Amino acid sequence: MSLSHTAAEYMLSDALLPDPGGSRAKGLRLELPSDRLLKFVTVGLPLFLVSLAFAREFSAGSQISCFSPTNFTGKQSAYVDTACWDSLLHHGFDTEGHAVTKSLWALKVFPYSLLVVAVLMYLPYLLWRYAAAPALHSDLLFIIDELDKSYNRSVRLVQHMRKVQQASAEPERFWEEYERARRERYFEFPLLERYLTCKQHAHSLVFIYILRNLLLLLFLAATCLYLVFLHLNIFFQDEFSCSIKTGLLQEEPHIPPLIPCKLVFFSVFQLISLSVGGVYVLLMPVVIYNALQLCQWDKGLLSVYEMLPAFDLLSRKMLTCPVNDLNVILLFLRANISELTSFGRLNAVSALREATANKEDIDTVVDFMTLLAGLETTKPK
């Protein structure tokens, strides 16, 4: 055997992928990077700000300061602060002079409402984790394993064809057999291709993914509307008039009818609400973009695997409407590209094939892969 044939044989042997040493199940990412970022911000931001608000409340003490009459003792002033904080009712008069009351209780429950917001933001991710992630995990394991196996099968087929071509006494007969085998599709391994084709007609994953983004968008919009409501109705009133003439104190003549009070934490709550609302408004386009990703195919991944004889989804135009489970799987395959060992090999082979000047000689795996994929229109020498 000549030196060039020996070198080509070793190169083909090195092209085979080794068996994965560890389990791929632990390394699979079942969330897209953008979804993971959204979860971190939408859930973590209100929790972080609420913790700061609670820390300030515990460190600063009373959250209200009332201007009690000068004849009140210290205990009476403390009672006024406590009573006004418990009621949080503003007593005023309308334009016609009638007495009106306005509840400011939303300020007291504002930190707890942010905790509810954090829980709501986590619900879409719980939906994805328990309704879609198990099925997606199984699909990714099978498809990644089959793609790598298809690559190895193709390399072994190239090795066999090379040996047959070198040992053939009649080169023309070899190429006639090759053309007949290609016409009758003997080189294909249809399991993976049929599996991916079936995923084009399934819509469970894409439905859950769209529902997840719609719920997240709904919760973001509802939170922003809630914060706008607070600002328009409450967050511009840091001072209010409190009445403690209730119960046993109702008939006390030395107690004034209204006592002015000021909310100490008012500016902190304003800053927290503006921060949460501003960030959530900026995240809405990201959520919309994630949903719109399903409106077009990610053909970059599939086009690389077109070099394999078992894979011709693009060449046979089998990709139809992109809103299906296959498109979701392609997005997550792109996110798990590090687990797909054959992609890097085929991507390099594809680049070498395009840069090859003389495509008539078949001495490398590049030329044989091109030949198997049916990209050569003329018979090589």
C-alpha positions in Angstrom: 0.0 0.0 0.0 1.4 3.4 -0.9 2.3 6.1 1.6 -0.6 8.3 0.5 -3.1 5.5 0.9 -1.7 4.7 4.3 -2.0 8.3 5.4 -5.6 8.6 4.1 -6.5 5.4 6.0 -5.1 6.8 9.3 -6.9 10.1 8.7 -10.2 8.3 8.2 -9.6 6.3 11.4 -9.0 9.5 13.3 -12.2 11.0 12.0 -14.3 8.5 14.1 -15.8 10.0 17.2 -14.9 8.3 20.5 -17.7 7.0 22.7 -18.7 9.7 25.3 -17.0 9.1 28.6 -19.6 10.5 30.9 -23.4 10.7 30.8 -24.7 13.4 28.6 -28.0 13.6 30.6 -26.4 15.8 33.3 -24.8 18.3 30.9 -27.9 19.1 28.8 -29.2 22.6 29.1 -33.0 22.6 29.1 -33.3 26.4 29.1 -32.1 28.8 26.4 -29.6 31.4 27.6 -32.1 34.3 27.1 -34.7 32.4 29.1 -32.2 31.8 31.9 -31.4 35.5 32.0 -35.0 36.4 32.1 -35.6 34.1 35.0 -32.7 35.4 36.9 -33.8 39.1 36.5 -37.6 38.8 36.7 -37.4 36.6 39.9 -34.2 37.8 41.5 -34.7 41.6 41.1 -37.9 41.9 43.2 -36.5 39.5 45.8 -33.3 41.5 46.1 -35.2 44.8 46.4 -37.6 43.4 48.9 -34.8 42.2 51.1 -33.3 45.7 51.0 -36.6 47.2 52.0 -37.1 44.7 54.9 -33.5 45.3 56.0 -34.1 49.1 56.1 -37.4 48.6 58.0 -35.7 46.5 60.7 -32.7 48.8 61.0 -34.6 52.2 60.9 -37.4 51.2 63.2 -40.6 53.1 62.8 -41.7 53.7 59.2 -43.9 56.7 60.1 -43.4 60.0 61.9 -46.4 61.9 63.2 -46.4 65.4 64.7 -48.2 64.9 68.0 -49.3 67.9 70.1 -46.7 69.3 72.4 -48.6 68.4 75.5 -48.3 64.6 74.6 -46.0 62.5 76.5 -43.5 60.1 74.9 -45.8 57.1 75.3 -48.7 59.1 73.8 -46.6 60.1 70.8 -45.6 56.4 70.3 -49.2 55.4 70.5 -50.1 58.0 67.8 -47.3 56.6 65.5 -48.5 53.1 66.0 -52.2 53.9 65.6 -51.7 55.9 62.4 -49.4 53.2 60.9 -52.0 50.5 61.7 -54.8 52.5 60.0 -53.0 54.3 57.2 -56.1 56.4 56.4 -55.8 59.9 55.0 -58.6 62.2 56.1 -59.2 65.1 53.9 -61.8 67.2 52.1 -63.0 67.3 48.5 -63.6 70.4 46.5 -67.1 70.8 47.9 -65.8 70.6 51.5 -67.1 67.1 52.3 -64.9 64.9 54.4 -63.3 62.0 52.5 -60.9 59.2 53.5 -58.3 57.5 51.3 -56.6 54.3 52.3 -52.8 54.1 51.9 -52.7 50.4 52.8 -51.0 49.6 49.5 -47.8 51.2 50.9 -47.8 48.8 53.8 -48.3 45.7 51.7 -46.0 46.9 48.9 -43.0 44.7 49.9 -45.2 41.7 50.2 -46.7 42.4 46.8 -43.2 42.2 45.3 -42.9 38.8 46.9 -46.1 37.8 45.1 -44.6 39.3 41.8 -41.5 37.1 42.2 -43.7 34.0 42.7 -45.8 34.8 39.6 -42.6 35.3 37.5 -41.4 31.9 38.5 -44.7 30.1 37.5 -43.9 30.1 33.7 -40.5 28.4 34.4 -42.2 25.8 36.7 -44.7 25.2 33.8 -41.8 24.6 31.4 -39.8 22.5 33.9 -42.6 20.0 34.6 -44.6 20.0 31.5 -42.0 20.2 28.7 -38.5 19.7 30.0 -38.8 15.9 30.6 -39.9 15.3 26.9 -37.4 17.7 25.6 -34.6 16.0 27.6 -35.4 12.7 26.0 -35.6 14.2 22.5 -32.2 15.9 22.9 -30.5 12.8 24.2 -31.8 10.7 21.4 -31.1 13.2 18.6 -27.6 14.1 19.8 -26.7 10.4 20.1 -28.1 9.6 16.7 -26.4 12.6 15.0 -23.0 11.4 16.4 -23.8 7.8 15.4 -24.8 8.9 11.9 -21.5 10.7 11.6 -19.6 7.6 12.6 -21.6 5.4 10.3 -20.8 7.7 7.4 -17.1 7.7 8.1 -17.1 3.9 8.3 -19.0 3.8 5.0 -16.3 6.1 3.5 -13.6 3.7 4.8 -15.3 0.7 3.2 -15.9 2.5 -0.1 -12.3 3.6 -0.2 -11.1 0.0 0.3 -13.5 -1.3 -2.4 -12.5 1.4 -4.8 -8.8 0.7 -4.3 -9.2 -3.0 -4.7 -11.5 -2.8 -7.7 -10.0 -4.0 -10.9 -12.8 -2.3 -13.0 -13.2 1.3 -11.8 -16.1 1.9 -14.2 -18.0 -1.0 -12.6 -17.4 0.5 -9.1 -18.9 3.8 -10.1 -21.9 2.1 -11.8 -22.6 0.3 -8.5 -22.2 3.5 -6.6 -24.7 5.4 -8.8 -27.2 2.5 -8.5 -26.8 2.4 -4.7 -27.4 6.2 -4.5 -30.5 6.0 -6.7 -31.9 3.2 -4.5 -30.9 5.2 -1.3 -28.8 2.4 0.1 -26.6 4.8 1.9 -29.3 6.3 4.1 -30.0 5.6 7.8 -33.7 6.8 7.9 -34.4 6.4 11.7 -33.2 9.9 12.7 -34.6 11.6 9.6 -38.0 10.0 10.2 -37.9 10.9 13.8 -37.2 14.6 13.0 -39.9 14.5 10.4 -42.4 13.3 13.0 -41.4 16.2 15.2 -42.4 18.6 12.5 -46.0 17.4 13.0 -46.0 17.6 16.8 -46.8 20.8 18.6 -46.8 20.1 22.3 -43.3 21.6 23.0 -44.0 24.7 20.9 -47.4 25.2 22.6 -45.9 25.1 26.1 -43.0 27.4 25.0 -45.3 30.0 23.5 -47.6 29.7 26.6 -44.7 30.2 28.9 -43.6 33.4 27.1 -47.2 34.7 26.9 -47.7 34.1 30.7 -44.4 35.9 31.4 -45.3 38.8 29.2 -48.8 39.0 30.9 -47.2 39.0 34.4 -44.7 41.7 33.3 -47.4 43.9 31.9 -49.6 43.3 35.0 -46.8 44.3 37.3 -46.0 47.4 35.4 -49.7 48.4 35.4 -49.8 47.8 39.2 -46.8 50.0 39.7 -48.3 52.7 37.5 -51.5 52.6 39.6 -49.5 52.9 42.8 -47.6 55.9 41.5 -50.7 57.7 40.2 -52.8 57.1 43.4 -50.4 56.7 46.3 -46.7 57.3 45.5 -47.1 61.1 45.3 -48.5 61.4 48.8 -45.8 61.1 51.5 -47.8 63.2 54.0 -51.3 62.5 55.2 -53.7 63.5 58.0 -54.4 60.8 60.5 -57.3 60.6 63.0 -57.0 58.8 66.3 -60.4 59.9 67.7 -61.8 56.4 67.6 -62.9 53.9 70.3 -62.1 55.1 73.9 -60.4 58.3 72.6 -63.4 59.5 70.6 -64.7 61.7 73.4 -61.4 63.1 74.6 -61.4 66.9 74.2 -57.7 67.4 74.3 -57.0 65.2 71.3 -57.0 67.1 68.0 -59.3 65.7 65.2 -56.4 65.3 62.7 -52.7 64.7 63.2 -50.2 65.3 60.3 -48.0 62.3 59.6 -45.1 61.7 57.2 -44.0 58.3 55.7 -40.3 57.8 56.4 -39.8 55.0 53.8 -41.7 56.8 51.0 -38.6 57.6 48.8 -37.3 54.1 49.2 -40.5 52.6 47.9 -40.6 55.0 45.0 -37.0 54.0 44.0 -37.9 50.3 44.3 -41.0 50.6 42.2 -39.3 52.7 39.5 -36.4 50.2 39.3 -38.7 47.1 39.0 -41.0 48.8 36.5 -38.1 50.2 34.3 -36.4 46.8 34.2 -39.6 44.9 33.4 -40.5 47.3 30.6 -37.0 46.7 29.1 -37.5 42.9 29.4 -40.8 42.8 27.4 -39.0 43.1 24.0 -36.8 40.2 25.0 -39.8 38.0 25.8 -41.4 38.9 22.5 -38.1 38.2 20.6 -37.9 34.7 22.3 -41.4 33.9 21.0 -40.6 35.2 17.5 -37.6 33.0 17.2 -40.1 30.2 16.3 -41.2 32.0 13.2 -38.0 31.1 11.2 -35.9 28.0 10.9 -32.4 27.7 12.3 -31.0 26.1 9.1 -27.4 26.5 10.0 -27.3 23.4 12.1 -29.2 21.2 9.6 -27.1 22.5 6.6 -23.9 21.2 8.2 -25.4 17.7 8.6 -26.4 17.7 4.9 -23.0 16.2 4.3 -24.2 13.0 5.8 -26.0 10.6 3.5 -28.6 10.0 6.1 -29.7 13.6 6.5 -31.4 15.6 3.7 -34.2 17.5 5.4 -33.2 20.7 3.6 -32.4 19.2 0.2 -35.8 17.5 0.0 -37.5 20.6 1.3 -39.1 18.8 4.3 -39.0 21.9 6.5 -42.5 23.4 6.3 -44.1 25.8 8.8 -41.5 26.6 11.5 -44.0 26.7 14.4 -43.6 23.1 15.5 -41.6 21.0 18.0 -38.7 20.4 15.6 -37.9 24.1 15.6 -37.9 24.2 19.4 -35.6 21.2 19.4 -33.2 23.0 17.0 -33.1 26.0 19.3 -32.1 23.8 22.2 -29.6 21.8 20.0 -27.9 25.1 19.3 -27.8 25.8 23.0 -26.3 22.3 23.6 -23.8 22.5 20.7 -20.9 21.6 23.1 -22.6 18.2 23.6 -22.8 17.6 19.9 -19.3 16.4 19.1 -19.9 15.7 15.4 -21.0 19.2 14.7 -17.5 20.7 15.1 -16.0 17.9 12.9 -18.6 18.4 10.1 -18.4 22.1 10.3 -14.6 22.0 9.8 -15.1 19.5 6.9 -17.7 21.7 5.3 -15.3 24.7 5.4 -12.5 22.6 3.9 -14.8 21.3 1.2 -15.7 24.8 0.1 -12.1 25.8 0.1 -10.9 22.8 -1.9 -9.7 23.9 -5.4 -9.5 20.5 -7.1 -12.7 18.5 -6.4 -12.0 15.7 -8.8 -9.5 13.8 -6.7 -10.9 11.7 -3.9 -8.0 11.2 -1.4 -9.6 12.7 1.7 -12.6 12.3 3.8 -13.8 15.7 2.6 -14.1 14.4 -1.0 -15.8 11.2 0.1 -18.3 13.1 2.3 -19.1 15.4 -0.6 -19.5 12.4 -2.8 -21.8 10.6 -0.4 -24.0 13.6 0.1 -24.5 13.8 -3.7 -23.0 17.3 -4.1 -20.7 16.3 -7.0 -22.4 16.4 -10.4 -19.6 14.7 -12.2 -17.9 11.4 -11.6 -14.5 11.9 -9.8 -11.4 10.5 -11.6 
